[in-house]
Amino acid sequence: MGVDLTVMPVSWVSGDRMRAYSAMELDRHREMFKAIQNAGIETDVPGPVTCYRARNADGDTCFGDVLKGPYDTTLTTASAGDLHRVMIGFALTGDNKWIFAALGAMPPMARVVLYWH
């Protein structure tokens, strides 16, 4: 686990691969992040996630395959509905408000990748 969390809605899945074109970076909220981790809603991604969190040879962010976060933690996935339910119990401010609304607008079973950094 990292100290920050970016949620990436899964655009499509093919076998054990996922692709995520969008990313929503939550404002730091330690209590909520701890609740997310303790909720038991996360499962490890089965394979690489193609997203804009990859790094090229120079260390710059680019679109590519990612399997682990910067702290060598495996990426996880959860349903938008489960993540939304965990967030309900917290006073949300800043970007967390619209990210909460976006998760609530998604189909409850839609998958999102949790990128801890």
C-alpha positions as CSV (number, residue, x, y, z in Angstrom):
1,M,0.0,0.0,0.0
2,G,1.0,3.5,-0.7
3,V,-0.1,6.8,0.9
4,D,-2.1,7.9,-2.1
5,L,-4.8,6.2,-4.2
6,T,-5.7,6.6,-7.9
7,V,-8.8,4.8,-9.1
8,M,-8.8,3.8,-12.8
9,P,-12.1,2.6,-14.3
10,V,-11.6,-0.5,-16.4
11,S,-12.4,0.2,-20.1
12,W,-12.1,-3.4,-21.3
13,V,-10.8,-6.8,-20.3
14,S,-9.3,-9.5,-22.5
15,G,-8.2,-12.6,-20.8
16,D,-6.1,-11.6,-17.9
17,R,-5.4,-8.1,-19.3
18,M,-7.2,-4.9,-18.4
19,R,-7.1,-1.5,-20.0
20,A,-7.9,1.7,-18.2
21,Y,-8.0,5.0,-20.1
22,S,-9.1,7.2,-17.2
23,A,-7.6,7.9,-13.8
24,M,-9.2,9.7,-10.8
25,E,-6.6,10.6,-8.1
26,L,-8.2,10.8,-4.7
27,D,-7.2,13.5,-2.2
28,R,-5.3,11.9,0.7
29,H,-7.6,10.7,3.4
30,R,-5.9,8.2,5.7
31,E,-8.9,7.0,7.6
32,M,-10.9,6.3,4.4
33,F,-7.9,4.6,2.8
34,K,-7.5,2.4,5.8
35,A,-11.3,1.5,5.6
36,I,-10.9,0.6,1.9
37,Q,-8.0,-1.7,2.7
38,N,-9.8,-3.3,5.6
39,A,-13.1,-3.8,3.7
40,G,-12.0,-6.9,1.9
41,I,-13.2,-5.6,-1.4
42,E,-9.8,-5.7,-3.3
43,T,-8.5,-8.6,-5.3
44,D,-5.2,-8.7,-7.1
45,V,-5.3,-7.9,-10.8
46,P,-4.8,-11.1,-12.8
47,G,-2.3,-9.6,-15.3
48,P,-0.9,-6.3,-16.5
49,V,-3.1,-3.2,-16.7
50,T,-2.5,-1.0,-19.7
51,C,-2.8,2.6,-18.4
52,Y,-1.2,6.0,-18.2
53,R,0.8,5.0,-15.0
54,A,3.6,3.1,-16.8
55,R,7.2,4.4,-16.9
56,N,9.5,4.5,-19.9
57,A,13.3,3.9,-19.8
58,D,13.8,7.6,-18.7
59,G,11.4,7.3,-15.8
60,D,8.7,9.4,-17.5
61,T,5.0,8.5,-17.1
62,C,3.6,7.0,-20.3
63,F,0.8,4.7,-21.6
64,G,1.9,1.1,-21.1
65,D,1.6,-2.0,-19.0
66,V,1.7,-1.9,-15.2
67,L,1.5,-4.8,-12.8
68,K,2.8,-3.2,-9.6
69,G,2.7,0.2,-8.0
70,P,5.8,2.2,-7.1
71,Y,6.1,0.5,-3.7
72,D,6.3,-2.9,-5.5
73,T,2.7,-3.7,-4.4
74,T,0.5,-5.6,-6.8
75,L,-2.3,-3.6,-8.4
76,T,-5.8,-4.5,-7.1
77,T,-9.3,-4.2,-8.5
78,A,-12.7,-3.7,-6.9
79,S,-16.2,-3.1,-8.0
80,A,-17.3,0.6,-8.3
81,G,-20.3,-0.2,-6.1
82,D,-18.2,-1.8,-3.3
83,L,-15.8,1.2,-3.3
84,H,-18.7,3.6,-3.3
85,R,-20.2,1.9,-0.3
86,V,-17.0,2.2,1.7
87,M,-16.7,5.9,0.9
88,I,-20.3,6.6,2.1
89,G,-19.2,6.8,5.7
90,F,-16.7,9.7,5.3
91,A,-17.0,13.4,5.1
92,L,-15.7,14.0,1.6
93,T,-14.0,17.2,0.4
94,G,-12.2,18.4,-2.7
95,D,-11.7,15.9,-5.5
96,N,-13.1,13.1,-3.3
97,K,-16.6,14.5,-3.7
98,W,-16.7,14.2,-7.5
99,I,-14.9,10.9,-7.5
100,F,-17.5,9.5,-5.1
101,A,-20.3,10.8,-7.4
102,A,-18.6,9.3,-10.4
103,L,-18.3,5.9,-8.7
104,G,-22.0,6.1,-7.8
105,A,-22.9,6.8,-11.4
106,M,-21.1,3.8,-12.7
107,P,-22.8,0.4,-12.9
108,P,-22.2,-1.2,-9.4
109,M,-20.4,-4.2,-10.8
110,A,-18.1,-2.1,-13.0
111,R,-14.5,-2.9,-12.2
112,V,-12.0,-0.2,-11.1
113,V,-8.2,-0.7,-10.6
114,L,-6.8,0.6,-7.3
115,Y,-3.4,2.1,-7.8
116,W,-1.7,2.7,-4.5
117,H,1.2,5.1,-4.7
